[in-house]
Amino acid sequence: MLPPNASIGPHVHRELEEFYYVLHGQGAVTVGAETASIKDGDAIPLRLGDINSFTNTTQEPLEFLIVGISRDKTHRLDNVDVDIPSSK
């Protein structure tokens, strides 16, 4: 769950692919340089190495079902924060 007006900053998983399913709420997802609105029933697949971030743009919680698929059973969840240069 992502609280109202909160975000998960840009990050990448090098050993894990993910699938986000929006159970309830609205927000935005950025994958690479592309940003899209998300809402109930939307699915967001993320491949290895996809830089991604999520933002809840409302006053209601944004709830996800998240499935992670490891590259192989010897690797654990890895999360690497990514500095994104601002475009000015």
C-alpha positions as CSV (number, residue, x, y, z in Angstrom):
1,M,0.0,0.0,0.0
2,L,1.2,3.5,-0.9
3,P,-0.2,6.1,1.4
4,P,-2.0,9.3,0.0
5,N,0.4,11.7,-1.8
6,A,3.4,9.4,-1.2
7,S,5.8,8.0,-3.7
8,I,8.4,5.3,-4.2
9,G,11.4,7.0,-5.8
10,P,13.3,5.7,-8.8
11,H,14.8,2.3,-8.2
12,V,15.9,-0.8,-10.1
13,H,16.0,-4.5,-9.4
14,R,18.9,-6.4,-11.1
15,E,17.8,-9.8,-9.9
16,L,14.0,-9.6,-9.9
17,E,11.3,-9.0,-12.4
18,E,8.0,-7.7,-10.9
19,F,4.4,-7.5,-11.8
20,Y,2.2,-4.8,-10.1
21,Y,-1.6,-5.2,-10.2
22,V,-3.6,-2.1,-8.9
23,L,-6.2,-3.4,-6.5
24,H,-7.5,0.0,-5.4
25,G,-6.7,3.6,-6.0
26,Q,-5.1,5.9,-8.6
27,G,-1.6,7.2,-9.2
28,A,1.2,7.3,-11.7
29,V,4.0,4.9,-12.7
30,T,7.2,5.8,-14.4
31,V,9.2,3.2,-16.2
32,G,12.3,4.5,-17.8
33,A,11.4,7.8,-19.4
34,E,7.6,7.0,-19.8
35,T,5.0,8.0,-17.2
36,A,1.4,6.8,-17.3
37,S,-1.6,7.1,-15.0
38,I,-2.7,3.9,-13.2
39,K,-6.0,2.9,-11.6
40,D,-8.0,-0.1,-10.3
41,G,-7.4,-3.1,-12.6
42,D,-4.3,-1.9,-14.3
43,A,-1.3,-4.2,-14.5
44,I,2.3,-3.0,-14.7
45,P,5.0,-5.6,-15.8
46,L,8.6,-4.6,-14.9
47,R,11.6,-6.4,-16.4
48,L,15.1,-6.9,-15.0
49,G,16.8,-3.5,-15.0
50,D,13.7,-1.4,-15.5
51,I,14.1,1.9,-13.6
52,N,10.7,2.5,-12.1
53,S,8.8,4.7,-9.6
54,F,5.2,4.9,-8.3
55,T,3.3,7.9,-7.0
56,N,0.0,8.1,-5.3
57,T,-1.7,11.2,-6.7
58,T,-4.8,11.1,-4.5
59,Q,-6.0,11.3,-0.9
60,E,-6.9,7.6,-0.8
61,P,-4.4,4.7,-0.4
62,L,-3.0,3.1,-3.6
63,E,-3.1,-0.7,-3.1
64,F,-1.1,-3.2,-5.1
65,L,-0.7,-6.9,-5.5
66,I,3.0,-7.4,-6.2
67,V,4.5,-10.6,-7.7
68,G,8.3,-10.9,-7.9
69,I,10.1,-13.4,-10.0
70,S,13.7,-14.0,-9.2
71,R,16.2,-14.6,-12.0
72,D,17.1,-17.8,-10.2
73,K,16.6,-19.3,-6.8
74,T,20.0,-18.4,-5.5
75,H,19.3,-14.6,-5.8
76,R,17.4,-12.6,-3.2
77,L,15.5,-9.3,-3.6
78,D,17.7,-6.5,-4.5
79,N,16.8,-2.8,-4.6
80,V,19.1,-0.2,-5.9
81,D,18.1,3.5,-5.6
82,V,18.7,5.4,-8.8
83,D,19.6,9.1,-9.1
84,I,17.7,10.5,-12.0
85,P,19.2,13.8,-13.3
86,S,16.6,16.5,-13.5
87,S,15.8,17.8,-16.9
88,K,16.0,21.6,-17.1
